[in-house]
């Protein structure tokens, strides 16, 4: 297994640097050919969303599509499918950021009953409480 950095995944999604896109694409194809797995960590997922929002001004539907694309690459998997899909579903329907919902999913897996936050929009969602 090899963890994939955010910048490798972004090159595949955005294709704004032809040389790096080609290298990233060849690398992913080689992983699959070698029966090795590329892993997308929770941090990389959160960073991808942040970069797409802040740098590329992507809309929520565009971000959701991008996350689905990278999660379905052959030879690549997200570190935790249950956390990923739980966060993606909540992000699709909710008012919070993807990272907030990913944090909630991590907290649930760790046995936490809630995430304490000052974010008023999140307080309307299950699993978030005021401190």
C-alpha positions in Angstrom: 0.0 0.0 0.0 1.1 3.5 -0.7 -0.7 6.6 0.6 -1.4 9.2 -2.0 -0.7 12.8 -1.3 -3.3 15.5 -2.0 -1.3 17.0 -4.8 -1.1 13.7 -6.8 -4.9 13.3 -6.5 -5.5 16.9 -7.5 -3.3 16.6 -10.6 -5.6 13.7 -11.7 -8.7 15.7 -11.0 -7.7 19.0 -12.4 -5.1 18.2 -15.1 -3.6 21.7 -14.8 -0.1 20.5 -15.2 0.2 18.0 -18.2 3.5 16.6 -17.0 2.4 16.0 -13.5 -1.0 14.7 -14.7 0.8 12.1 -16.9 3.1 11.1 -14.0 0.2 10.7 -11.6 -1.8 8.8 -14.1 1.1 6.4 -14.9 1.7 5.9 -11.2 -1.9 4.9 -10.5 -1.9 2.6 -13.5 1.3 1.0 -12.3 -0.1 0.5 -8.8 -3.0 -1.4 -10.3 -0.8 -3.4 -12.7 1.5 -4.4 -9.7 -1.6 -5.3 -7.6 -0.6 -2.6 -5.1 -3.1 -0.3 -3.6 -3.1 3.5 -3.4 -4.8 4.8 -0.2 -6.5 8.1 0.2 -6.4 9.2 3.8 -9.0 11.3 5.6 -6.5 14.2 5.6 -6.1 14.0 1.9 -9.8 14.0 1.4 -10.3 17.1 3.5 -7.4 18.9 1.8 -8.8 18.0 -1.7 -12.1 19.6 -0.7 -10.4 22.7 0.7 -8.2 23.2 -2.4 -11.2 22.7 -4.7 -13.2 25.3 -2.8 -10.6 27.9 -2.1 -8.3 27.7 -5.1 -10.6 26.5 -7.9 -14.0 27.9 -6.5 -15.6 24.5 -7.2 -19.3 24.2 -6.3 -20.6 21.5 -3.9 -21.9 19.3 -6.7 -18.5 19.6 -8.5 -16.7 18.6 -5.3 -19.0 15.7 -4.6 -18.4 14.5 -8.2 -14.6 14.9 -7.8 -14.6 12.9 -4.5 -16.6 10.1 -6.2 -14.2 10.0 -9.1 -11.1 9.6 -7.0 -12.8 7.1 -4.7 -13.6 4.9 -7.7 -10.2 4.9 -9.3 -8.9 1.4 -10.1 -6.2 0.4 -7.7 -7.1 3.2 -5.2 -9.3 3.1 -2.1 -10.2 5.5 0.6 -8.8 4.6 4.0 -12.3 4.1 5.5 -15.2 3.7 3.2 -17.7 4.0 6.0 -16.3 7.3 7.2 -16.0 8.5 3.6 -19.5 7.7 2.6 -21.0 8.8 5.9 -19.2 12.2 5.5 -20.1 12.5 1.8 -23.7 11.8 2.4 -23.9 14.3 5.2 -22.0 16.9 3.2 -24.4 16.4 0.2 -27.4 17.2 2.4 -26.0 19.4 5.1 -24.8 22.9 5.6 -21.4 22.0 7.1 -18.0 21.5 5.4 -16.9 18.1 4.3 -14.1 18.1 6.9 -16.7 18.7 9.7 -18.7 15.6 8.7 -15.5 13.6 8.3 -14.5 14.6 11.8 -17.9 13.5 13.1 -17.5 10.1 11.4 -14.1 9.7 12.9 -15.4 10.7 16.3 -18.3 8.2 16.1 -15.8 5.4 15.2 -13.7 6.4 18.2 -16.8 6.0 20.4 -17.7 9.7 20.9 -21.3 10.5 21.3 -20.9 14.0 19.7 -18.5 16.7 18.5 -18.5 19.9 20.4 -18.5 22.9 18.1 -19.3 26.6 17.9 -20.5 26.3 14.3 -24.2 27.1 14.6 -25.0 25.5 11.2 -23.6 22.2 12.4 -25.6 22.3 15.7 -28.7 21.5 13.6 -27.2 18.1 12.6 -27.1 15.0 14.7 -23.8 14.3 16.4 -22.8 18.0 17.1 -23.3 19.8 20.4 -22.5 23.2 21.8 -19.6 23.3 24.3 
